[in-house]
């Protein structure tokens, strides 16, 4: 099950000595994140950046009991590393790896669901709880502490929203990157449940994607909620005509604008507030909060 981490939440970094793992672990430590362990295939590395390093995830779990693992792996090794974390009993796994083959994503997703593990990604940039912790590759310098929760598929649009909300004075309470791949481990629903319960979050901006059914699932979920917080929504891609490079998805002759319009109708019928352009994130949300 998804949960919002705090500064006390113990975090494991799988691949801590890799270039990306080292850089983002150093940034997370500087922010105050509780990185309690890392893993590396190099037997000679016992400590890195002041963090104890283990060869196996199960050894790290037995020693320091991390609740979240951040996976910095190559596409060739990511299935093994995610499976290792799941079997070791990690509660939530953030898969940073991009360009994961879809059948490998399916393997990871199915195993996580079987074991009751929350898997963010592949291609997730992680979680940032402003003033508490960053888990993954979140550019916390763009964030100002505030009232709006962010959850979405496109990390670049999440960072754009964070910048605009900082400039508007509203700021961000927490940011969750679900991952931009077509097949991901976690939908909008569990993170938004957590944001609805979070006292610091007064409204939510969700950023979707043309492909898939996750936006319809969110619309059905949000429509059922009795105690709602404002939910703003944006889906990029209206300017693109159709998908000619993805015939296996059956979308080679489908206009993106038509798909976006049907998702917009479903979300507006559920009570969500539509945003037409990413240029308007800060302006529209600030106007809505004043109301």
HELIX and SHEET records of a PDB file:
HELIX    1   1 UNK A   19  UNK A   31  1                                  13    
HELIX    2   2 UNK A   57  UNK A   64  1                                   8    
HELIX    3   3 UNK A   78  UNK A   88  1                                  11    
HELIX    4   4 UNK A  102  UNK A  115  1                                  14    
HELIX    5   5 UNK A  140  UNK A  142  5                                   3    
HELIX    6   6 UNK A  155  UNK A  168  1                                  14    
HELIX    7   7 UNK A  188  UNK A  197  1                                  10    
HELIX    8   8 UNK A  214  UNK A  224  1                                  11    
HELIX    9   9 UNK A  247  UNK A  249  5                                   3    
HELIX   10  10 UNK A  256  UNK A  270  1                                  15    
HELIX   11  11 UNK A  278  UNK A  280  5                                   3    
HELIX   12  12 UNK A  281  UNK A  290  1                                  10    
SHEET    1   A 7 UNK A  47  UNK A  48  0                                        
SHEET    2   A 7 UNK A  51  UNK A  54 -1                                        
SHEET    3   A 7 UNK A  35  UNK A  39  1                                        
SHEET    4   A 7 UNK A  11  UNK A  14  1                                        
SHEET    5   A 7 UNK A  68  UNK A  71  1                                        
SHEET    6   A 7 UNK A  92  UNK A  95  1                                        
SHEET    7   A 7 UNK A 118  UNK A 120  1                                        
SHEET    1   B 7 UNK A 133  UNK A 136  0                                        
SHEET    2   B 7 UNK A 126  UNK A 129 -1                                        
SHEET    3   B 7 UNK A 172  UNK A 177 -1                                        
SHEET    4   B 7 UNK A 145  UNK A 152  1                                        
SHEET    5   B 7 UNK A 203  UNK A 208  1                                        
SHEET    6   B 7 UNK A 230  UNK A 235  1                                        
SHEET    7   B 7 UNK A 273  UNK A 274  1                                        
END                                                                             
